[in-house]
Amino acid sequence: MLDFLNRKVPALFREELDKGRRMGLIGTSDSHRRNPRLCGVLTGIYAEELTPEAIMDALKEYRVFATNGSKIVVDSRADGQ
């Protein structure tokens, strides 16, 4: 069963993305460790400000990502700089 899911689930996401659908992925875990970086998955949000309104706007606009704790480098540029 797990092998089937590992093959089928990524294809379902790819199919929807190929149709032009926008998705926002968030990560969740049921870990009870004190340090969240030592377990499970994390959610990142690209918000313009650290306010509840800006965070909700980012969620609505799908400016989110999920990671299993891997270090991610984000390269953002404006006007080619």
N, C-alpha and C positions, 0 to 999 in steps of 0.2 A: 504494500500500500504506500509506504513512504517513497519508494522508488517512483511509483506512478505520480505522486504529488510533486516530487522534485522535477519531473519532466513536464508535467502539465501546467502547473501554476505559472512559471515564467512565460510560457507561450501565451497564456491568457492575458497577461499584462502587455506583452508585445503586440498582440492582436488589437487591443484597445488603443494603444499608443499609435499604431499604424493607421488607425481610423481617425486620428487627430484628437482623441480624447485626452484631456489634461488630468493628471493625477497628482495627489500629494500623499506621500508615504510617511507614516509616523511609526516609531518603534515603541513597543511595550514589552514588559517583562514581569514575571512574578517573583523576582528575586527579592530577598529580604536583607541583603548586605548593606552595610552602612555607607560604603563607597560605591556609587553607581557606575564608576568607570571599571570596576572589577567584575561586572556581570552583564549579562543580557544585552539589550540594545538601548540606544539613545535616540532622541529626536532633536534635530536642529531646526531652528526657525530663523529665516531671514526677515527680521523686522527692522523698520527704519528707526524706531525708537524703542526703548524699554518701558512701554506702557501697555496696559491691557488692551487699549484700542488698536495700537500698532500690531500687537501680537495676533489679535483676532483678524485684522486685515490680512496679515501674512498667511494665516491659516486659510482664509477664504480665497486667497489668490494662489494657493498651492505653493507658496514659497517655503517649503519644508523638505527635510530629508531624514532618512533613518540610517543608522549605522550600528554595527555590532561592537562599537568601541574603537574601531580602527581610526588611526589618525588621518584626518582629511585636510587637504590643502585647498583653500578656496581662492581662486584668482579672479578678482573682479576689476573691471576697467571701465573708465568713462572717457569718451572721445579718444579712444586709442591709447590712453596713458594709464 
